[in-house]
């Protein structure tokens, strides 16, 4: 028992010094499997990257951020919205009437979804003023009028049917807000109208240019043929005119010859008469 204790003490002392413990016969002791590190504690071997094949895409690592797909463009919509009190007046100077025939009316105006509604106050927005329909701002024009001298902070709104409204805001800030929102709503109408129209692609434009080029070539060929025909017709007409002139000259010569012959016959007759009288 004492020997076993001594062997254990020697073994621990050797392990503390970092030496390999030895057996009683002097042979170094083989390390037991318990001293070997476990499989999960061993360092994992580094893998070599596999060569990529043609047409193979790289796999995204977990740490790499995901690449977002390109955003699909959304169709434009009406965003401009504003509401508040404005003094409104119908400008009928274009109809050769006095503007005083229509007084200013204080109305609660609501701009929403590209349309403008007019109401008596903010509570009664269900029933419009004088049962007027909503004013569609498509093809309208909004502008600040500097020529209206009776009031300040006045802007005009011309509709597509030719009518023109005058609006009077409470101050300059309110004027800017209304003009900005109405102009934005008009621009939204234009963007929505452009979105609905089909846009020509590159292939269609190339085909169009090819067609136009082929048409131009055909037209040029036809124009060359027409010019050749016109030249031929002109030459034929000129030849005909020359023949006609020659025939006219021949007719003139014939007429002159006939006149000469008639004159010669008359002179011979006179000579014969004179000779008969002398006899």
C-alpha positions in Angstrom: 0.0 0.0 0.0 2.9 2.3 0.8 4.4 1.7 -2.6 1.2 2.6 -4.3 1.0 5.8 -2.4 4.6 6.7 -3.2 4.0 6.0 -6.9 1.0 8.3 -6.9 3.0 11.0 -5.2 5.8 10.7 -7.7 3.3 10.8 -10.5 1.7 14.0 -9.3 5.1 15.6 -8.7 6.1 14.7 -12.3 2.9 16.1 -13.7 3.4 19.3 -11.7 6.9 19.7 -13.2 5.6 19.0 -16.7 7.4 15.7 -17.0 6.1 12.4 -18.2 5.6 10.1 -15.2 7.7 6.9 -15.3 6.9 3.4 -14.2 9.0 1.6 -11.5 11.2 0.0 -14.2 12.1 3.5 -15.6 9.9 3.3 -18.8 7.8 6.4 -19.4 4.1 5.9 -18.8 1.8 6.1 -21.7 -0.8 8.9 -21.4 -4.3 7.6 -20.7 -7.2 8.4 -22.9 -8.6 10.6 -20.1 -5.8 13.0 -20.6 -6.6 13.5 -24.3 -8.8 16.5 -25.2 -12.4 15.7 -26.2 -13.5 15.9 -29.8 -15.6 19.1 -29.2 -12.6 20.8 -27.6 -10.3 20.1 -30.5 -9.8 22.9 -33.1 -11.7 22.2 -36.2 -9.7 21.9 -39.5 -10.1 24.8 -41.9 -12.0 23.9 -45.0 -10.7 24.8 -48.4 -13.1 26.7 -50.6 -14.6 24.6 -53.4 -13.8 25.9 -56.9 -16.8 27.6 -58.4 -18.4 26.3 -61.5 -19.6 28.3 -64.5 -23.0 29.9 -63.8 -22.9 29.1 -60.1 -24.0 31.9 -57.7 -22.3 32.5 -54.4 -24.1 31.5 -51.2 -24.7 34.3 -48.8 -23.2 33.8 -45.4 -25.2 34.2 -42.3 -23.3 37.3 -41.1 -23.6 39.0 -44.5 -26.6 41.4 -44.8 -29.5 40.3 -47.0 -29.6 42.2 -50.3 -33.0 43.7 -50.8 -34.7 43.4 -54.2 -35.2 46.6 -56.2 -38.3 48.4 -55.1 -41.2 48.3 -57.5 -42.4 51.8 -58.4 -45.8 52.6 -57.0 -48.4 54.5 -59.0 -48.8 58.2 -57.9 -51.7 59.1 -55.7 -53.2 62.3 -54.2 -51.4 63.3 -51.0 -52.1 67.0 -50.8 -54.7 67.8 -48.1 -55.6 71.1 -46.5 -58.7 72.8 -45.1 -59.7 76.1 -43.6 -61.8 79.2 -44.1 -61.4 81.4 -47.3 -63.3 84.3 -48.7 -64.4 83.3 -52.2 -65.6 85.5 -55.1 -66.4 84.6 -58.7 -64.4 86.8 -61.1 -66.8 87.6 -64.0 -64.8 90.5 -65.5 -64.3 88.3 -68.5 -68.1 88.3 -69.0 -68.0 92.1 -69.2 -69.8 92.5 -65.8 -68.8 94.2 -62.6 -67.1 92.2 -59.9 -69.2 93.9 -57.3 -72.3 92.0 -58.5 -70.9 89.0 -56.6 -69.8 89.7 -53.0 -67.2 87.9 -51.0 -68.5 84.8 -49.2 -66.7 83.2 -46.2 -66.6 79.5 -46.9 -64.9 76.5 -45.2 -62.8 75.0 -48.0 -61.6 71.4 -48.0 -58.8 70.2 -50.4 -58.7 66.4 -50.5 -57.9 63.7 -53.2 -57.5 66.3 -56.0 -60.8 68.0 -55.4 -61.9 71.1 -53.6 -65.2 71.3 -51.7 -67.0 74.4 -50.3 -69.1 74.4 -47.1 -70.7 76.9 -44.8 -68.7 75.9 -41.8 -66.5 73.0 -40.5 -69.4 71.2 -38.9 -71.6 70.9 -42.0 -69.1 69.2 -44.4 -71.7 66.7 -45.5 -73.8 69.2 -47.4 -71.9 71.5 -49.8 -72.6 75.2 -50.1 -75.6 75.8 -52.4 -75.3 72.1 -53.4 -72.2 72.9 -55.5 -70.4 69.8 -56.8 -66.8 69.2 -55.9 -64.3 71.2 -57.9 -61.9 68.9 -59.7 -58.5 70.5 -59.9 -57.4 68.6 -63.0 -56.2 71.1 -65.8 -56.6 74.0 -63.4 -54.2 76.9 -62.9 -53.4 78.6 -59.5 -51.7 81.9 -59.3 -51.2 84.7 -56.9 -52.8 87.9 -58.2 -50.8 91.1 -57.8 -53.3 93.1 -59.9 -56.2 92.9 -57.4 -55.6 96.1 -55.4 -58.8 96.1 -53.3 -57.5 93.3 -51.0 -54.2 91.7 -50.1 -53.4 88.0 -49.9 -55.6 87.1 -52.9 -55.0 84.2 -55.3 -56.9 83.0 -58.4 -58.0 79.6 -59.5 -58.8 79.1 -63.2 -60.7 75.9 -64.1 -60.7 74.0 -67.3 -64.1 75.3 -68.3 -62.9 78.9 -68.3 -64.3 80.1 -65.0 -62.1 82.0 -62.5 -62.4 82.2 -58.8 -60.8 84.7 -56.4 -59.8 83.5 -52.9 -58.8 85.8 -50.1 -56.7 84.3 -47.3 -56.4 85.7 -43.7 -52.7 86.4 -44.0 -49.6 85.8 -46.1 -48.7 82.5 -44.4 -52.2 81.1 -45.0 -52.0 82.3 -48.6 -48.7 80.4 -49.2 -50.0 77.2 -47.6 -53.1 77.2 -49.8 -51.2 78.0 -53.0 -48.6 75.3 -52.3 -51.2 72.6 -51.6 -53.4 73.5 -54.6 -50.4 73.5 -56.9 -49.2 70.2 -55.6 -52.7 68.7 -56.2 -52.6 69.9 -59.8 -49.2 68.3 -60.3 -50.5 65.1 -58.8 -53.2 65.1 -61.5 -50.6 65.4 -64.2 -48.4 62.6 -62.8 -51.4 60.3 -62.5 -52.4 61.0 -66.1 -48.8 60.3 -67.3 -48.7 57.1 -65.3 -51.7 55.7 -67.2 -50.1 56.4 -70.6 -48.0 53.6 -72.1 -44.3 54.6 -72.3 -42.3 53.5 -75.4 -39.6 50.9 -74.7 -36.2 50.7 -76.3 -37.2 47.8 -78.5 -40.3 49.6 -79.7 -38.3 52.8 -80.4 -35.7 50.7 -82.3 -38.4 49.1 -84.4 -40.0 52.5 -85.0 -36.7 53.9 -86.2 -36.2 50.9 -88.4 -39.6 51.3 -89.9 -39.1 55.0 -90.3 -35.8 54.3 -92.0 -37.3 51.7 -94.4 -40.2 54.1 -95.1 -37.7 56.8 -95.9 -35.7 54.5 -98.2 -38.9 53.4 -100.0 -40.0 57.0 -100.3 -36.6 58.1 -101.7 -36.7 55.2 -104.2 -40.2 56.2 -105.2 -39.2 59.8 -105.4 -36.3 58.8 -107.7 -38.6 56.9 -109.9 -41.1 59.8 -110.1 -38.3 62.2 -111.0 -37.1 59.9 -113.8 -40.7 59.6 -115.1 -41.1 63.4 -114.9 -37.9 63.9 -116.8 -39.0 61.5 -119.5 -42.4 63.2 -119.7 -40.7 66.6 -120.0 -38.4 65.4 -122.8 -41.4 63.9 -124.7 -43.3 67.2 -124.3 -40.4 69.2 -125.5 -40.0 66.9 -128.5 -43.7 67.3 -129.3 -43.4 71.1 -129.0 -40.4 71.1 -131.4 -42.4 69.0 -133.9 -45.3 71.4 -133.6 -43.0 74.4 -134.2 -41.6 72.7 -137.3 -45.0 72.0 -138.6 -46.0 75.6 -138.0 -42.9 76.8 -139.9 -43.7 74.5 -142.7 -47.3 75.8 -142.8 -45.9 79.3 -142.9 -43.6 78.5 -145.8 -46.5 76.8 -147.7 -48.7 79.9 -147.1 -45.9 82.2 -148.3 -45.4 80.0 -151.4 -49.1 80.0 -152.2 -49.3 83.8 -151.8 -46.3 84.2 -154.1 -47.8 81.9 -156.7 -51.1 83.9 -156.5 -49.2 87.1 -156.9 -47.3 85.7 -159.8 -50.6 84.6 -161.5 -52.1 88.0 -161.0 -49.1 89.7 -162.5 -49.2 87.4 -165.5 -52.9 88.1 -166.1 -52.2 91.9 -165.9 -49.4 91.5 -168.5 -51.6 89.6 -170.8 -54.4 92.2 -170.5 -51.9 95.0 -171.3 -50.6 93.1 -174.3 -54.1 92.6 -175.6 -55.0 96.3 -175.4 -51.9 97.3 -177.3 -52.8 95.0 -180.2 
